């Protein structure tokens, strides 16, 4: 069992850029693609995702001076905020982790075959979104069985939320045949975004306020192009954080480059995913009928290609800092979360139909809730990390304890029981 666990940890540890080509290639062969076509599809998806990661990291690295500007405000806090990578890696050390991947995949295939869902989740890297709450339940209730069941339940629940979001996801972002299966965003952020937009629709005046990237581009011409908007956004951040001229110019170019490169990389991924989707639908129709469409479940990062996502991400960085000071008895400084704001944006943009004003309202509300829960559940987060064998000198927390619905529910249930 230990050898098997070590194998899975090593396999998952290779990262999505390595996992995806393998999974997509095997999926293509399963759906009866020719070996050459399956290999090519896997390579395009892997290369596109690697390029997407590089472009996103370019954005994060570019705005690092902005985040460093706020770092000096982080002294005096007694809780350490850790990143999602460390959290996910720790979750893979729990006893039932070795069973998670095969169990989730088998259940998914059964549900698709029974026509209970149309979503085929191939985003194995983000199975951590199910495992982290499972590990938390294991730590809080001292039961590996409860932890494993929580993991499986969340994996199944995600499929239905992903199917609900799939048509709009595909149409809005131009990602037909795919959907998002990243639990925190499709089953938490997106429903909240839809709800807040319904509330805005009921408010006279606000409901007619429409600020979309396409409208900005139409009115401003070349000055409304994503690259120019990137320059403006970079200049805004630079002025806000008193950057010297050289750093300001670097930030402007980095943000502009990200706004162009991210959608291009998504386009490369879609070159590999499109044929997989075609073969998958043909195969499923031959097996279970003409109404058997399949959506390929992918990472939230596919939605980052929309220019509104990057624009709203940049604006939300200083807003997040302000929100941190509004949380009662705040015990951590959200420096790590600043690097994760970009992943919050796609579902907020989708729920707001690209309206920047509405997106910022939604992101502000969700970010406050995220900071609030991540703060009050720091004790639970620390307890979870302790059972994984990863130790820190202080209490810890992470964004996942604020925007992962599994963590929020498990922590609330534990608090109520105690």
SULRA-V668864 format. One record per backbone hydrogen bond with DSSP energy under -1.0 kcal/mol. NH is the residue of the N-H (numbers start at 1). CO is the residue of the C=O. If there is no record, write none. Layout:
BEGIN
nh=(NH NH)
co=(CO CO)
END
This chain:
BEGIN
nh=(5 6 7 8 9 10 11 12 13 15 18 19 20 22 23 24 25 26 27 28 29 30 31 32 33 38 39 40 41 42 43 44 45 46 47 48 49 50 51 52 53 54 55 56 57 58 59 60 61 62 63 64 67 68 69 73 74 79 80 82 87 88 89 90 91 92 93 94 97 99 103 104 105 106 107 108 109 110 111 112 113 114 115 116 117 120 122 124 127 128 129 130 131 132 134 135 136 137 138 139 140 141 147 148 149 150 151 152 153 154 155 156 157 158 160 161 162 163 164 165 166 169 170 171 172 173 175 178 179 181 185 186 187 189 190 192 193 194 195 196 197 198 199 200 201 202 203 206 207 209 216 217 218 219 220 221 223 224 225 229 230 231 232 233 234 235 236 237 238 239 240 241 243 248 249 250 251 252 253 254 255 256 257 258 259 260 261 262 264 265 266 267 268 269 270 271 273 274 277 278 279 280 281 282 283 284 285 286 287 288 289 292 293 295 296 297 298 302 303 304 306 309 311 312 313 314 315 316 319 320 321 322 323 324 326 330 335 338 339 340 343 344 345 349 350 351 352 353 354 355 356 359 360 361 362 363 364 365 366 367 368 369 370 371 372 373 374 375 376 377 378 381 382 383 384 385 386 387 389 390 397 401 402 403 404 408 409 410 411 412 413 414 415 416 417 418)
co=(1 2 3 4 5 6 7 8 9 12 15 15 16 18 19 20 21 22 23 24 25 26 27 29 28 34 35 36 37 38 39 40 41 42 43 44 45 46 47 48 49 50 51 52 53 54 55 56 57 58 59 61 63 64 65 70 71 331 395 397 83 84 85 86 87 88 90 91 94 96 99 100 101 102 103 104 105 106 107 108 109 110 112 111 111 295 297 122 124 125 126 127 127 128 130 131 132 133 134 135 136 137 143 144 145 146 147 148 149 150 151 152 153 154 156 157 158 159 160 161 162 165 166 167 168 169 170 175 296 298 182 182 183 184 185 188 189 190 191 192 193 194 195 196 197 199 200 204 203 206 212 213 214 215 216 217 220 221 222 225 226 227 228 229 230 231 232 233 234 235 236 237 238 244 245 246 247 248 249 250 251 252 253 254 255 256 257 258 260 261 262 263 264 265 266 267 269 270 273 274 275 276 277 278 279 280 281 282 283 284 285 289 291 118 177 120 179 299 300 301 303 306 307 308 309 310 311 312 315 316 317 318 319 320 323 327 333 334 336 337 340 341 341 345 346 347 348 350 349 352 211 355 356 357 358 359 360 361 362 363 364 365 366 367 368 369 370 371 372 373 375 377 378 379 380 381 382 383 386 385 80 398 399 399 400 404 405 406 407 408 409 410 411 412 413 414)
END
